[in-house]
Amino acid sequence: MVEFEGLIILEPAGKYTRHVLKVNKVYAVEKTPYQEIAFVEIEGFGKALVIDNFIQSTEADEHIYHELLVQPAMALHPKPEKVLIIGGGEGATLREVLKHSTVKRAVMVDIDRDVVEFSKKYLEVMHKGSFHDPRAEVVIMDGLVYVEKASERDFDVVILDLTDPYAGPAAKPLYSYEFYSKLKNIMKRDGVLVTQAGSSYFYTQEYLYVKENLSRAFKYIGEYWTWIPSFAVNVNFIIASDAYNPLELEPDEFDKRMRERGVKNVYIDGRRFKGLILVGVIYPRGFTPQ
Ligand code: SAM
């Protein structure tokens, strides 16, 4: 339930914290069959998408989240041509994928038509017209169903940009071992997968559930995270592959692949990614994962 007390959003950022944000304008609020979505203007953060009271992305800092979600996985793959995005309603993840000149086809599968249609209308500042790129195809479907029915079984990179594993019910099954195993069936053998994985500090058990499932499904995993100001929590990402070890992606190779593909990033580069993946994951005091 999106709570507007007057014009304030009380986001349940962490299990024990609330994030108070001042809303200067409400563009649209919609109860869809899957979630409650709100397109608003937030003081200090600009245009934003809120789903079930969780900030999804804001104009001011979405570039950090979307570059970190997309660019390391795209850099890890030597020649990503076919990319599958599950979730990513705002179209910013699609925007980041289409930066790469190697990409011939990007399929974005989101369960909620309203998120996509409202984003097209209110969040041009994020999608920047990516929905209309001839290489892009948007499919409105549950990602779980898409993966089971997919006729295409040769994706180079899969990007899971879903609502948090602890948020609404729609996304939860797409963080399971069973789902990752089914995904592998539609990925090339040297495919790369990345998922946003919520917050290791504020939702530790939920994060470790995702990490455990990916560790079982893939040979290599790499964990990295950052602080997203508008989320008020640390945001974790996990990148996985059977062919390429994310910990061995050197800064020069990262930057060379970006340059060769004509990709210009605002935030991420090879050196920063190397630092992030080496810094280690943060957990609450006294929590020592096996
Ligand atoms: N940046 C956000 C974050 O870090 O929390 C996530 C971005 S995006 C808004 C999340 C998207 O996941 C939404 O558009 C939602 O409709 C979609 N989604 C949730 N469950 C899904 C499912 N089972 N299949 C496909 N899309 C799903």
Boltz pocket constraint, residues with backbone or C-beta under 6 A from the ligand:
constraints:
  - pocket:
      binder: B
      contacts: [[A, 49], [A, 51], [A, 55], [A, 56], [A, 57], [A, 65], [A, 86], [A, 87], [A, 88], [A, 89], [A, 90], [A, 109], [A, 110], [A, 111], [A, 112], [A, 115], [A, 141], [A, 142], [A, 143], [A, 144], [A, 161], [A, 162], [A, 163], [A, 164], [A, 170], [A, 171], [A, 172], [A, 174], [A, 196]]
      max_distance: 6.0
